[in-house]
Amino acid sequence: MKSKITRNEFIDRGSKLMMAGILAPFISEGSELFLADRKIKIGLIGCGSVSGVYLPHLSKSPYVELVSVCDIIPERAKKRASEFKVPNYYSHIDQLLAGAPFDLMINLTNMQEHGRLNKQALIARKHVWSEKPMANTYQEGKELLDFATKQGVRIWGAPAVVNSPQFAFMSKAIQDGKLGKVSAAHAHYGHLGPTWSPFFYERGGGSLPDLGVYNIATLTGLLGPAKSVMAMTSIVTPERIVDDKGKIKVVAEDNAMVLMEHANGIISHVQCGFNYFDPYGHEGEGQEKPTISIWGTKGNMNLIGYDWAPFGVDMATAENEAIVRYVKDAGTYVWEQGASVIAESLVNSTEPLIAAEHALHVLEIIEAARASQATGNRIALKSRFKYPVV
């Protein structure tokens, strides 16, 4: 007699079969999807500073095989290949895509190049993990997502903030009614601005896609999709000195204030900028102050540290007015884990918490914030994503 399975087991099996069906045509020749030693072959493009954080993490993942690295500065690609024992390195994306076979392209290039390069990978029927943003406009991002579906592959975009145990705790507290009826939230993130590249300050750069993107992803993940946006942006420092070009003119915003309207009357606020003195520095080490606060009718919560590097959650409620710190340990969560989490999900045919639709919604909010500054109007949003996330 056959044993019965539960509805959840049935759904889980169905999900795995569906993922297997999607992935089967795109798994490298000779590999087996469900073998314990199955690894996702990785081609990484962009061998600058961020790759110096990604590659150590990827090299330790049991789900990853580093196949190729690529950079328009050949010496950087060669250096990373040697440093992390990657067998192939290239100086152009065409060489990368035509070279040693791989399954997933990781895009760590300048943000202005993300949309163009991501599309090339999708045309070649590669899965894509893109650092933020996944495209330069909402329309471009929507076209990439639709095209990926047509190609039978997947695209995902950073950040990975929804993976932290602190995010999970806050999400569950809200859904369980610990805060009562949620009414408002605030988030902030800023520093004095990078010096290692001009792209942060050029058109298509800015503090919103580099910094605000984290807080926007966190607040929409916790409170649900935004319905509309009002914002002000400005340039506080009109000229910057960067390492490879010297003095440059700043074109993209280096200061931003964004108001988001969510469902049920909830209003949230994000501030970000490249003009914030922070004694904890760019890395946020030792940060003991809250950077995200959420208020409700029966309690409030504060995320300690940055959402990409959290150290705990302080919560006070009507039932327990004394502030208690929860989830002091981030466990295995680190901000650079997005691509390795995606590799694990591809191996196991599971759906990650990180969703392209969420990244696309964040991109629309960033674009709406700039439109609000330009017009002085509240901007209605049309994108949505699956909520709650956790």
C-alpha positions as CSV (number, residue, x, y, z in Angstrom):
1,M,0.0,0.0,0.0
2,K,1.4,3.4,-1.0
3,S,1.9,5.9,1.8
4,K,0.0,9.1,1.7
5,I,1.8,12.5,1.5
6,T,0.8,15.7,3.0
7,R,-0.3,18.7,1.0
8,N,2.9,20.5,1.8
9,E,5.0,17.6,0.7
10,F,3.0,17.4,-2.5
11,I,3.6,21.1,-3.2
12,D,7.3,20.8,-2.4
13,R,7.7,17.8,-4.7
14,G,5.8,19.7,-7.4
15,S,7.9,22.8,-7.0
16,K,11.1,20.7,-7.3
17,L,9.8,19.0,-10.5
18,M,8.9,22.3,-12.0
19,M,12.3,23.8,-11.2
20,A,13.9,20.7,-12.6
21,G,11.9,21.0,-15.8
22,I,13.0,24.7,-16.2
23,L,16.6,24.0,-15.5
24,A,17.2,20.7,-17.3
25,P,18.0,22.2,-20.7
26,F,20.5,24.6,-19.2
27,I,22.6,22.4,-16.9
28,S,26.1,21.9,-18.2
29,E,26.6,18.8,-20.3
30,G,27.4,15.7,-18.3
31,S,26.1,16.9,-15.0
32,E,23.2,15.5,-12.9
33,L,20.7,17.8,-11.3
34,F,20.0,15.8,-8.2
35,L,23.5,14.4,-7.4
36,A,24.9,15.3,-4.0
37,D,28.1,16.6,-5.7
38,R,26.2,18.7,-8.3
39,K,27.7,22.2,-8.6
40,I,26.6,25.2,-10.5
41,K,29.3,26.4,-12.9
42,I,29.9,30.1,-12.5
43,G,31.1,32.8,-14.9
44,L,31.8,36.0,-13.0
45,I,32.2,39.4,-14.8
46,G,33.6,42.4,-13.1
47,C,36.8,41.8,-11.1
48,G,37.0,45.0,-9.2
49,S,36.6,45.6,-5.4
50,V,33.3,43.8,-5.0
51,S,34.7,40.6,-6.5
52,G,37.3,40.6,-3.7
53,V,34.4,39.9,-1.3
54,Y,32.3,37.7,-3.6
55,L,35.0,35.3,-4.7
56,P,36.2,34.1,-1.3
57,H,32.6,33.3,-0.4
58,L,31.8,31.6,-3.6
59,S,35.0,29.6,-3.5
60,K,33.9,28.0,-0.2
61,S,30.4,27.1,-1.4
62,P,29.8,23.3,-1.9
63,Y,27.3,24.3,-4.6
64,V,29.7,26.3,-6.8
65,E,32.3,25.6,-9.3
66,L,34.2,28.7,-10.4
67,V,34.8,28.3,-14.1
68,S,35.6,31.8,-15.5
69,V,36.2,35.4,-14.5
70,C,36.1,38.4,-16.9
71,D,37.1,42.0,-16.8
72,I,37.7,44.7,-19.4
73,I,41.0,45.3,-17.6
74,P,42.7,41.9,-18.4
75,E,45.2,42.2,-15.6
76,R,42.4,42.3,-13.0
77,A,40.8,39.2,-14.5
78,K,44.1,37.4,-14.6
79,K,44.9,38.4,-10.9
80,R,41.5,37.1,-9.7
81,A,41.8,33.9,-11.6
82,S,45.2,33.2,-10.1
83,E,44.1,34.3,-6.6
84,F,41.1,32.0,-6.5
85,K,42.3,29.2,-8.8
86,V,39.8,29.9,-11.6
87,P,40.8,28.0,-14.7
88,N,39.7,30.6,-17.3
89,Y,39.8,34.4,-17.6
90,Y,38.6,36.7,-20.3
91,S,38.7,40.4,-21.1
92,H,35.3,40.7,-22.9
93,I,31.8,39.3,-22.2
94,D,31.7,37.8,-25.7
95,Q,34.7,35.7,-24.9
96,L,33.2,34.8,-21.5
97,L,29.9,33.6,-23.1
98,A,31.6,31.8,-26.0
99,G,34.3,30.3,-23.7
100,A,34.2,27.5,-21.1
101,P,30.6,26.4,-20.5
102,F,28.9,27.7,-17.3
103,D,25.3,27.9,-15.9
104,L,25.1,31.2,-13.9
105,M,26.7,34.5,-14.8
106,I,27.4,36.8,-11.8
107,N,27.5,40.5,-12.8
108,L,29.7,42.7,-10.6
109,T,30.4,45.4,-13.2
110,N,29.6,49.1,-13.0
111,M,25.9,49.6,-12.4
112,Q,25.4,51.5,-15.7
113,E,26.4,48.3,-17.5
114,H,24.1,45.8,-15.7
115,G,21.1,45.9,-18.0
116,R,23.2,45.5,-21.2
117,L,25.4,42.7,-19.9
118,N,22.5,40.9,-18.2
119,K,20.6,40.8,-21.5
120,Q,23.7,39.3,-23.3
121,A,23.8,36.5,-20.8
122,L,20.1,35.8,-21.1
123,I,20.4,35.7,-24.9
124,A,23.1,33.1,-24.4
125,R,20.6,31.3,-22.1
126,K,22.6,31.7,-18.9
127,H,21.0,32.3,-15.5
128,V,22.0,35.7,-14.1
129,W,22.7,37.0,-10.6
130,S,23.2,40.7,-10.8
131,E,24.5,43.1,-8.3
132,K,22.2,46.0,-7.7
133,P,20.5,47.3,-9.7
134,M,19.5,44.5,-12.1
135,A,18.9,47.2,-14.8
136,N,19.0,51.0,-15.2
137,T,15.3,51.6,-15.6
138,Y,12.2,49.8,-14.5
139,Q,11.2,49.2,-18.1
140,E,14.6,47.7,-18.9
141,G,14.3,45.5,-15.9
142,K,10.8,44.3,-16.8
143,E,11.9,43.5,-20.3
144,L,14.9,41.5,-18.9
145,L,12.5,39.5,-16.6
146,D,10.1,38.8,-19.4
147,F,12.9,37.8,-21.7
148,A,14.4,35.5,-19.1
149,T,11.1,33.7,-18.9
150,K,10.9,33.4,-22.7
151,Q,14.4,32.0,-22.7
152,G,13.6,29.5,-20.0
153,V,16.3,30.8,-17.6
154,R,16.2,33.0,-14.5
155,I,17.5,36.3,-13.4
156,W,17.9,37.6,-9.8
157,G,19.1,40.9,-8.4
158,A,20.8,42.0,-5.2
159,P,20.5,42.8,-2.4
160,A,20.1,39.7,-0.3
161,V,18.8,41.4,2.9
162,V,15.7,39.2,3.1
163,N,18.0,36.3,3.9
164,S,19.1,37.5,7.3
165,P,17.6,35.9,10.5
166,Q,17.0,39.4,11.8
167,F,14.8,40.2,8.8
168,A,12.9,36.9,9.4
169,F,12.3,37.8,13.0
170,M,11.0,41.2,12.2
171,S,8.8,39.8,9.4
172,K,7.3,37.2,11.7
173,A,6.8,39.7,14.5
174,I,4.8,41.9,12.2
175,Q,2.7,39.1,10.8
176,D,2.0,37.7,14.3
177,G,0.7,41.1,15.4
178,K,3.4,41.7,18.0
179,L,3.4,45.4,17.0
180,G,-0.4,45.7,16.7
181,K,-1.3,47.7,13.7
182,V,1.8,48.9,12.0
183,S,1.7,52.6,11.1
184,A,5.2,53.9,10.2
185,A,8.8,53.0,9.5
186,H,12.2,54.7,9.0
187,A,15.5,53.6,7.5
188,H,18.8,55.2,6.8
189,Y,22.1,54.3,5.3
190,G,25.0,56.6,4.3
191,H,28.7,57.3,4.3
192,L,31.1,59.8,2.7
193,G,31.0,58.2,-0.7
194,P,33.3,55.7,-2.6
195,T,36.5,57.0,-4.2
196,W,37.5,53.9,-6.2
197,S,35.3,54.6,-9.3
198,P,33.5,57.6,-10.9
199,F,30.4,55.5,-11.8
200,F,28.8,56.1,-8.5
201,Y,28.5,59.8,-9.4
202,E,27.8,59.5,-13.1
203,R,24.4,59.3,-14.8
204,G,22.8,56.0,-13.8
205,G,24.7,56.0,-10.5
206,G,23.7,57.8,-7.4
207,S,23.1,57.1,-3.7
208,L,19.7,55.5,-4.4
209,P,20.8,52.5,-6.4
210,D,24.0,52.1,-4.4
211,L,22.7,52.7,-0.8
212,G,19.0,53.3,-0.6
213,V,18.4,50.1,-2.5
214,Y,19.1,48.1,0.7
215,N,16.6,49.9,2.9
216,I,14.0,50.0,0.2
217,A,14.3,46.3,-0.2
218,T,14.1,45.7,3.5
219,L,11.1,48.0,4.2
220,T,9.1,46.8,1.2
221,G,10.0,43.2,2.2
222,L,8.7,43.8,5.8
223,L,5.7,46.1,5.0
224,G,4.7,45.0,1.6
225,P,4.9,46.6,-1.9
226,A,4.7,50.4,-2.1
227,K,1.7,51.9,-3.8
228,S,3.2,55.3,-4.4
229,V,6.3,57.4,-3.8
230,M,7.2,61.0,-3.0
231,A,10.8,62.1,-2.8
232,M,13.4,64.8,-2.8
233,T,16.9,64.3,-4.1
234,S,19.9,66.7,-4.3
235,I,23.6,67.0,-4.9
236,V,25.4,68.2,-1.8
237,T,28.9,67.8,-3.1
238,P,29.0,68.9,-6.8
239,E,32.6,67.7,-7.4
240,R,34.4,64.6,-6.2
241,I,37.9,63.3,-6.4
242,V,38.1,59.6,-7.5
243,D,41.1,57.3,-7.7
244,D,41.3,56.8,-11.5
245,K,40.1,60.1,-12.9
246,G,40.9,62.8,-10.3
247,K,38.3,65.6,-10.1
248,I,34.9,64.8,-11.6
249,K,31.5,66.5,-11.8
250,V,28.7,64.8,-9.8
251,V,25.6,64.2,-11.9
252,A,23.7,61.6,-10.0
253,E,22.0,62.4,-6.6
254,D,24.3,62.1,-3.5
255,N,21.4,62.9,-1.1
256,A,17.9,61.4,-1.0
257,M,14.7,61.4,1.1
258,V,12.0,58.9,0.0
259,L,8.5,58.5,1.3
260,M,6.6,55.3,0.5
261,E,2.9,54.6,0.8
262,H,2.2,50.9,1.6
263,A,-1.2,49.2,2.1
264,N,-3.4,49.8,5.2
265,G,-2.2,53.4,5.7
266,I,1.4,52.5,6.4
267,I,4.0,55.2,5.5
268,S,7.7,54.5,5.5
269,H,10.7,56.7,4.9
270,V,14.2,56.0,3.6
271,Q,17.1,58.5,3.7
272,C,20.5,57.8,2.1
273,G,23.5,59.7,0.9
274,F,27.2,60.1,0.2
275,N,27.6,62.9,2.6
276,Y,27.1,61.2,6.0
277,F,30.0,61.1,8.5
278,D,29.8,57.8,10.2
279,P,32.4,56.8,12.9
280,Y,31.6,53.2,12.1
281,G,32.7,53.7,8.5
282,H,31.6,52.1,5.3
283,E,31.8,48.6,6.8
284,G,29.6,49.4,9.8
285,E,31.8,47.4,12.2
286,G,30.7,47.8,15.8
287,Q,27.5,49.6,14.9
288,E,25.2,49.5,17.9
289,K,22.6,52.1,16.8
290,P,19.4,51.3,15.0
291,T,19.2,52.0,11.3
292,I,15.7,50.7,10.7
293,S,12.7,51.4,13.0
294,I,9.1,50.2,12.8
295,W,6.3,51.5,14.9
296,G,2.9,50.0,15.6
297,T,0.0,50.5,18.0
298,K,1.2,47.8,20.4
299,G,5.0,47.9,20.0
300,N,8.1,49.0,18.1
301,M,11.2,47.3,16.6
302,N,14.6,48.6,15.8
303,L,17.2,46.8,13.6
304,I,20.6,47.2,15.1
305,G,23.4,47.7,12.6
306,Y,22.8,48.0,8.9
307,D,20.3,45.7,7.2
308,W,23.1,44.2,5.1
309,A,25.2,43.6,8.3
310,P,22.7,43.3,11.2
311,F,23.6,42.7,14.8
312,G,20.2,42.2,16.4
313,V,16.6,43.4,16.8
314,D,15.5,45.5,19.8
315,M,11.7,45.2,20.5
316,A,9.4,46.7,23.1
317,T,5.7,45.8,23.2
318,A,2.6,46.6,25.3
319,E,3.0,43.2,26.9
320,N,6.7,43.8,27.7
321,E,7.6,47.4,27.7
322,A,11.3,46.8,28.6
323,I,13.4,46.7,25.5
324,V,14.7,43.2,24.7
325,R,17.4,42.4,22.1
326,Y,16.7,39.4,19.9
327,V,18.6,37.6,17.2
328,K,22.1,38.8,18.2
329,D,23.8,36.4,15.8
330,A,23.4,36.7,12.0
331,G,24.3,33.0,11.6
332,T,25.6,32.3,8.1
333,Y,24.1,35.4,6.6
334,V,26.5,37.9,4.9
335,W,25.6,40.5,2.3
336,E,27.6,38.8,-0.4
337,Q,25.8,35.5,-0.2
338,G,23.2,36.1,-2.8
339,A,24.9,34.3,-5.7
340,S,25.8,31.3,-3.6
341,V,22.2,31.1,-2.3
342,I,21.0,31.1,-5.9
343,A,23.5,28.4,-6.8
344,E,22.2,26.3,-3.8
345,S,18.6,26.8,-5.0
346,L,19.4,25.8,-8.5
347,V,21.1,22.6,-7.3
348,N,18.2,21.7,-4.9
349,S,15.4,23.0,-7.2
350,T,14.0,25.2,-4.5
351,E,12.8,28.8,-4.7
352,P,15.0,31.3,-2.9
353,L,13.5,34.2,-0.8
354,I,15.3,36.6,-3.1
355,A,12.9,37.3,-6.0
356,A,13.5,39.2,-9.3
357,E,10.0,40.7,-8.9
358,H,11.1,42.3,-5.6
359,A,14.3,43.7,-7.1
360,L,12.2,45.0,-10.0
361,H,9.8,46.7,-7.5
362,V,12.8,48.4,-5.7
363,L,14.1,49.6,-9.1
364,E,10.7,51.2,-9.9
365,I,10.7,52.9,-6.5
366,I,14.2,54.4,-7.2
367,E,13.0,55.6,-10.6
368,A,9.8,57.0,-9.1
369,A,11.8,58.9,-6.5
370,R,13.7,60.7,-9.2
371,A,10.6,61.4,-11.1
372,S,9.0,62.8,-8.0
373,Q,12.0,65.2,-7.5
374,A,11.8,66.3,-11.1
375,T,8.0,66.9,-11.1
376,G,7.1,67.6,-7.5
377,N,4.4,64.9,-7.8
378,R,3.5,61.7,-6.0
379,I,4.3,58.9,-8.3
380,A,2.0,55.8,-8.5
381,L,3.6,52.4,-8.8
382,K,2.5,49.4,-10.8
383,S,4.9,46.6,-9.9
384,R,4.2,44.0,-7.1
385,F,5.9,41.0,-5.7
386,K,4.9,38.0,-3.6
387,Y,4.3,39.1,0.0
388,P,5.0,38.3,2.8
389,V,8.5,37.3,1.9
390,V,9.1,35.3,5.1
